[in-house]
Amino acid sequence: MASAERNDRGLWRKALVAAPAIVIAGSLIGVLSNSGFGNDWYDPLDKPAFQPPGWAFGVVWTTLYTMMGIALAAVLNEPETPLRKTAVSLFAAQLTLNFAWSPIFFGFHMIDLALVVILLMLILALTTARLFRQIRPVAGWLLLPYLLWLCLATALNYETGRLNPGADAAPLGISGA
């Protein structure tokens, strides 16, 4: 039985556009929302015991955004189908939520709303990874570290709210803030 040869022509060209675009956009949003350590609102908050050191976030997010860009490029390099269109739309939706999270949490100090956003992001990212895996298995697997990090980020978001009652600018009664 003859197997169709995969045509990866153009894959790395797409990746060299997608990955830097996602890294730059994510970094810019992080800077504009004053995310992480150095934020006058965030620095004095009690942090969960399992929180990674501050330097790890830049390294991890740069790596994850790069992997996401390569995964997207791999899917975009496949023939256009309704499944691919759905997968790319879901990827865009979860990435939009990803980019919205830092301004909501660090900029507007809305811990509970950020928790809702990250939970929706996690659901969309899980669905995206599943669809990416159907289209191009390596693309789905490239999203696995992102999914694991989102689980950690969700726990950090929740615990930050729980440990800092009164810190949420618009509490929804979810994390106790």
C-alpha positions in Angstrom: 0.0 0.0 0.0 1.5 3.3 -1.1 1.4 6.1 1.4 1.0 9.7 0.4 4.1 11.7 0.9 3.7 14.7 3.2 4.6 18.0 1.5 6.3 20.0 4.2 7.4 22.6 1.6 6.6 26.0 3.1 6.2 24.7 6.7 9.3 26.4 8.1 8.5 29.6 6.2 5.1 29.6 7.9 6.7 28.8 11.3 9.2 31.7 10.9 6.2 34.0 10.6 3.8 32.5 13.1 6.2 31.8 16.0 7.8 35.2 16.2 4.5 36.9 15.7 3.0 35.1 18.6 6.1 35.6 20.8 6.2 39.3 20.0 2.5 39.8 20.5 2.5 37.9 23.8 5.6 39.8 25.0 4.2 43.2 24.1 0.9 42.5 25.9 2.9 41.3 28.9 4.9 44.5 29.0 1.9 46.8 28.3 -0.1 45.2 31.1 2.9 45.3 33.5 2.6 41.6 34.1 4.6 39.7 36.6 7.1 40.8 39.2 7.7 44.5 39.3 4.0 45.2 39.3 3.1 47.5 42.2 -0.2 45.7 42.8 1.1 42.1 42.3 4.4 42.3 44.2 3.0 42.7 47.7 0.4 39.9 47.3 1.0 36.6 49.0 2.1 34.0 46.4 1.3 30.2 46.4 4.2 28.1 47.7 4.4 26.3 44.4 4.9 29.5 42.3 7.9 29.3 40.0 10.6 32.0 40.3 9.9 35.2 38.4 12.6 34.6 35.7 10.9 31.3 34.7 7.8 33.0 33.3 9.6 34.8 30.5 11.6 31.7 29.5 8.5 29.4 29.7 6.2 31.7 27.8 8.8 32.4 25.0 9.2 28.6 24.6 5.5 27.9 24.7 4.6 30.7 22.3 7.3 29.4 19.9 6.0 25.8 20.1 2.4 27.2 19.5 3.6 29.0 16.4 5.3 25.9 15.0 2.1 23.8 15.8 0.0 26.4 14.0 2.3 26.5 11.0 2.2 22.7 10.8 -1.6 22.8 10.7 -1.7 25.7 8.2 0.7 23.7 6.0 -1.9 20.9 5.6 -4.6 21.0 3.0 -7.6 23.3 3.8 -10.5 21.3 5.2 -13.5 22.2 7.4 -11.6 20.5 10.3 -8.5 22.6 9.7 -10.7 25.8 9.6 -12.3 24.9 12.9 -9.0 24.0 14.5 -7.4 27.3 13.4 -10.5 29.3 14.6 -10.2 27.6 18.0 -6.5 28.3 18.2 -7.2 31.9 17.5 -9.9 32.0 20.1 -7.8 30.5 22.8 -4.8 32.8 21.8 -7.1 35.8 22.1 -8.0 34.7 25.6 -4.4 34.1 26.4 -3.5 37.6 25.3 -6.5 39.0 27.3 -5.5 37.3 30.6 -2.5 39.5 31.5 -4.3 42.8 31.2 -7.3 41.4 33.1 -5.2 40.0 36.0 -2.2 42.3 36.2 -3.7 45.5 34.6 -7.2 45.5 35.9 -6.6 43.4 39.1 -9.6 41.2 38.4 -8.5 37.9 39.8 -11.8 36.0 39.5 -12.5 37.2 36.0 -9.0 36.2 35.0 -9.8 32.7 36.5 -12.9 32.4 34.3 -10.8 33.5 31.3 -8.1 31.0 32.0 -10.6 28.2 32.5 -12.2 29.0 29.1 -8.7 29.2 27.6 -7.8 25.8 28.9 -11.0 24.2 27.5 -10.4 25.8 24.1 -6.7 24.9 24.1 -7.5 21.2 25.0 -10.0 21.1 22.1 -7.5 22.8 19.8 -4.8 20.3 20.7 -7.1 17.4 20.0 -8.1 18.8 16.6 -4.4 19.7 15.8 -3.5 16.1 16.7 -6.1 14.8 14.2 -4.8 17.0 11.5 -1.0 16.7 12.1 -0.1 14.6 15.2 3.1 16.6 16.0 1.1 19.8 16.1 -1.1 18.4 18.8 1.8 17.1 20.8 3.5 20.5 20.5 0.6 22.0 22.5 1.0 19.5 25.4 3.5 21.7 27.4 1.2 24.6 26.9 -1.7 22.7 28.4 0.4 21.6 31.4 1.5 25.2 32.0 -2.1 26.4 31.7 -3.0 23.9 34.4 -0.3 25.4 36.7 -1.3 28.9 35.8 -4.9 28.2 36.6 -3.9 26.9 40.0 -1.7 29.9 40.6 -4.5 32.3 39.6 -7.0 30.6 42.0 -4.5 30.4 44.9 -3.5 34.0 44.4 -7.1 35.0 44.9 -7.6 32.7 47.8 -4.5 33.9 49.6 -5.3 37.6 49.1 -8.9 38.3 50.0 -9.8 41.9 49.1 -7.1 42.1 46.3 -9.6 41.5 43.5 -10.9 44.8 42.0 -14.2 43.1 40.9 -14.6 39.9 42.9 -17.1 37.3 41.6 -16.9 35.1 44.7 -15.0 32.4 43.0 -11.6 32.4 44.7 -12.6 34.0 47.9 -11.0 37.3 47.0 
